[in-house]
Amino acid sequence: MRWALVKVSLAVTTMVVVAFAIPLGLVIKEMARDRAFSNAERQAAAVAPALSITTDRDQLERVVASAGSDAGLAVHIPASDGAAAVDLGRQRAADGDIATVRKLGRASTSEVPGGSTLLQPVALSSGEIAVVEVYVPESEVSNGVATAWAVLAGVGAALVVGSVAVADRLGVRMVRPAQRLVEGAHELGEGKLGARVPEEGPTELRLAAVAFNSMADQVVQLLANERELAADLSHRLRTPLTVLRLNAASLGDGPAAEQTRAAVAQLEREVDTIIRTARDAKPQTAAAGPGAGCDAAEVVRERMAFWSALAEDEGRKWRVAGADRPVRIPVARADLVAALDALLGNVFRHTPVGTAFAVDLHNGEDAVIVLVSDAGPGIPDPAAAMARGRGSGSAGSTGLGLDIVRRLAEETGGDVRLGASVLGGTEVRIWIQLDGRERAPLRRGRGHRGSVRRRRPGRLVSTFSNRSRPLP
């Protein structure tokens, strides 16, 4: 907006200056020419009275000398009554021009080298017509014109600069509130809930600032209400958790009892974390710093060890591939644990008892892929399943599990895709970007693994099929 105002002001002022300066300059040039020829006419008029009285050469020379410079004034008297023609001064005009003026009896001008001449006819006492020639050099015709043009150019430039400066100040006055509004919106988007915009500037921008500040206040209030609600709901879980912990303590010894007690303890820690996070007034918007993250292979092994007990109880075959070596990813350990538990929980919840499943970990140069696949009936509508809060329609499905996984991948610049697995059921592919850059969308294919191999040749360690171990 600021530069637009400056450009408009520059264009308008330039057109105005050109429209007035050029005609005024031409008028000044014409006035200088008229002034020069007026002086020439006065010189010729000073000689005319003497010519009407006498044609004596000596007397005329004294008159010419007193009238002006003898280098620029000449008198041409024709011969008459036996008297010879008299020519005083330097003749510059052509003989034809002099004869024409003498014949017509009217003053005339003619162009000569270095300037112009004024030819003025004068009647003599003998009835003949003498011609007074006055030389007007070009420098006298253009005297003062260059200075006038320079003054006009300076005034025009000053007007243009002044108008641009005024337009720039007006533009700053209009743009600065808009810039503050943009900065406030960016700060609010980054999680700085205290961002507010000064209510100043033009009326429209003041109204926009008022609306923005009101919106920011409402966002703060809504977030506070949401935190309190999350804390209250999480706190309500303490009572049933206490009952579960007491019941787990009475289960005695054994692997199942130990795993149950460990699960209850972990659930209590998660609830405590939710309550502390909800009570915290500062949103967690900062990105993970250098060195943050976890070992994805270690997390996969740990969670598969946890879920393997339930898999054995239900007669499910399972396998893990690619988790034998460390794989560092820029994801917090708790987030990756939550994502894997959500996916594996979906397998146990939405597939029949005895359905096989597998977890495969691929380590590439700039990305890590986690594949969770099963041999179940599959997902009829993957797009609907990825919608937050949609769920599968079955009891106990909230539709938030896949959303947790999606947000984990997108925070690193990756994504999540659903497709058909090599086991015949559903495959969830989590693409975790290592360098934080946005990845070009892949072409859709069966399970999306074929598209990964085509677009990133040689970067993945291997494919799912030749890295996986046989189902036990």
Rosetta blueprint (number, residue, H / E / L):
1 M L
2 R H
3 W H
4 A H
5 L H
6 V H
7 K H
8 V H
9 S H
10 L H
11 A H
12 V H
13 T H
14 T H
15 M H
16 V H
17 V H
18 V H
19 A H
20 F H
21 A H
22 I H
23 P H
24 L H
25 G H
26 L H
27 V H
28 I H
29 K H
30 E H
31 M H
32 A H
33 R H
34 D H
35 R H
36 A H
37 F H
38 S H
39 N H
40 A H
41 E H
42 R H
43 Q H
44 A H
45 A H
46 A H
47 V H
48 A H
49 P H
50 A H
51 L H
52 S H
53 I H
54 T L
55 T L
56 D L
57 R H
58 D H
59 Q H
60 L H
61 E H
62 R H
63 V H
64 V H
65 A H
66 S H
67 A H
68 G L
69 S L
70 D L
71 A L
72 G L
73 L E
74 A E
75 V E
76 H E
77 I E
78 P L
79 A L
80 S E
81 D L
82 G L
83 A E
84 A L
85 A L
86 V E
87 D E
88 L E
89 G L
90 R L
91 Q L
92 R L
93 A L
94 A L
95 D H
96 G H
97 D H
98 I H
99 A H
100 T H
101 V H
102 R H
103 K H
104 L H
105 G L
106 R L
107 A L
108 S E
109 T E
110 S E
111 E E
112 V E
113 P L
114 G L
115 G E
116 S E
117 T E
118 L E
119 L E
120 Q E
121 P E
122 V E
123 A E
124 L L
125 S L
126 S L
127 G L
128 E L
129 I E
130 A E
131 V E
132 V E
133 E E
134 V E
135 Y E
136 V E
137 P E
138 E H
139 S H
140 E H
141 V H
142 S L
143 N L
144 G L
145 V H
146 A H
147 T H
148 A H
149 W H
150 A H
151 V H
152 L H
153 A H
154 G H
155 V H
156 G H
157 A H
158 A H
159 L H
160 V H
161 V H
162 G H
163 S H
164 V H
165 A H
166 V H
167 A H
168 D H
169 R H
170 L H
171 G H
172 V H
173 R H
174 M H
175 V H
176 R H
177 P H
178 A H
179 Q H
180 R H
181 L H
182 V H
183 E H
184 G H
185 A H
186 H H
187 E H
188 L H
189 G H
190 E L
191 G L
192 K L
193 L L
194 G L
195 A L
196 R L
197 V L
198 P L
199 E L
200 E L
201 G L
202 P L
203 T H
204 E H
205 L H
206 R H
207 L H
208 A H
209 A H
210 V H
211 A H
212 F H
213 N H
214 S H
215 M H
216 A H
217 D H
218 Q H
219 V H
220 V H
221 Q H
222 L H
223 L H
224 A H
225 N H
226 E H
227 R H
228 E H
229 L H
230 A H
231 A H
232 D H
233 L H
234 S H
235 H H
236 R H
237 L L
238 R H
239 T H
240 P H
241 L H
242 T H
243 V H
244 L H
245 R H
246 L H
247 N H
248 A H
249 A H
250 S L
251 L L
252 G L
253 D L
254 G L
255 P H
256 A H
257 A H
258 E H
259 Q H
260 T H
261 R H
262 A H
263 A H
264 V H
265 A H
266 Q H
267 L H
268 E H
269 R H
270 E H
271 V H
272 D H
273 T H
274 I H
275 I H
276 R H
277 T H
278 A H
279 R H
280 D L
281 A L
282 K L
283 P L
284 Q L
285 T L
286 A L
287 A L
288 A L
289 G L
290 P L
291 G L
292 A L
293 G L
294 C E
295 D E
296 A H
297 A H
298 E H
299 V H
300 V H
301 R H
302 E H
303 R H
304 M H
305 A H
306 F H
307 W H
308 S H
309 A H
310 L H
311 A H
312 E H
313 D H
314 E H
315 G L
316 R L
317 K L
318 W E
319 R E
320 V E
321 A E
322 G L
323 A L
324 D L
325 R L
326 P L
327 V L
328 R E
329 I E
330 P L
331 V L
332 A L
333 R H
334 A H
335 D H
336 L H
337 V H
338 A H
339 A H
340 L H
341 D H
342 A H
343 L H
344 L H
345 G H
346 N H
347 V H
348 F H
349 R H
350 H H
351 T L
352 P L
353 V L
354 G L
355 T L
356 A L
357 F E
358 A E
359 V E
360 D E
361 L E
362 H E
363 N E
364 G L
365 E L
366 D L
367 A E
368 V E
369 I E
370 V E
371 L E
372 V E
373 S E
374 D E
375 A L
376 G L
377 P L
378 G L
379 I L
380 P L
381 D L
382 P H
383 A H
384 A H
385 A H
386 M H
387 A L
388 R L
389 G L
390 R L
391 G L
392 S L
393 G L
394 S L
395 A L
396 G L
397 S L
398 T L
399 G L
400 L L
401 G H
402 L H
403 D H
404 I H
405 V H
406 R H
407 R H
408 L H
409 A H
410 E H
411 E L
412 T L
413 G L
414 G L
415 D E
416 V E
417 R E
418 L E
419 G E
420 A E
421 S L
422 V L
423 L L
424 G L
425 G L
426 T E
427 E E
428 V E
429 R E
430 I E
431 W E
432 I E
433 Q E
434 L L
435 D L
436 G L
437 R L
438 E L
439 R L
440 A L
441 P L
442 L L
443 R L
444 R L
445 G L
446 R H
447 G H
448 H H
449 R H
450 G H
451 S H
452 V H
453 R H
454 R H
455 R H
456 R L
457 P L
458 G L
459 R L
460 L L
461 V L
462 S L
463 T L
464 F H
465 S H
466 N H
467 R H
468 S L
469 R L
470 P L
471 L L
472 P L
